[in-house]
């Protein structure tokens, strides 16, 4: 290709030179009647000019063409982009509904049992002494005298305790009034009071501590033991039944 282009260029330059020489000689030969035609070299068949190759692009543009299977290289196929996976929306878990707790039914509260009205045993004895006409003069027993005649009474827990004895041993007159702290001790107090009566009355083998037959008969027939709640009374006195009635009236 380059050889043809060079030959064409040489031919064109030769023609240009000959035409220039002819123009210079023209004035000298103008007078001549005959014109001398320039001898042209054998004209070669004109070949259409070949298209000049496109100007080379800058080096930046000359990048290695994409490799195709024709070049003997396997084309590297890029992995297809996977579509972005949408996050799976989890269903919103509703909190478990707690069963409505019904308020505990309030049981009807029973009114607190009020303790029995307190009875002043000392005041009761004083009222008997003031209103009785057949009660002998008495004194309150305590200390060693109480332990000797009412053995074991000092070991029982009591709220009130009063024992009143006739000042003359031959006279029949004695009252014992007790309020215990525990109801379980009521029977124990009764047993102590009964032991006092038995001691005064005695038996057929042993005469009682009352000594005199009238006194022994008085203890035997006119002695009473009665209880009401935690309150216990022993009375040995003429008209003992009236004293018992008055005692029970305190709790009516």
Beta strands, then each sheet from edge to edge (+ up, - down):
strand 1: 138-140
strand 2: 158-166
strand 3: 174-180
strand 4: 223-228
strand 5: 231-236
sheet 1: 1+ 2- 3+ 5- 4+
end
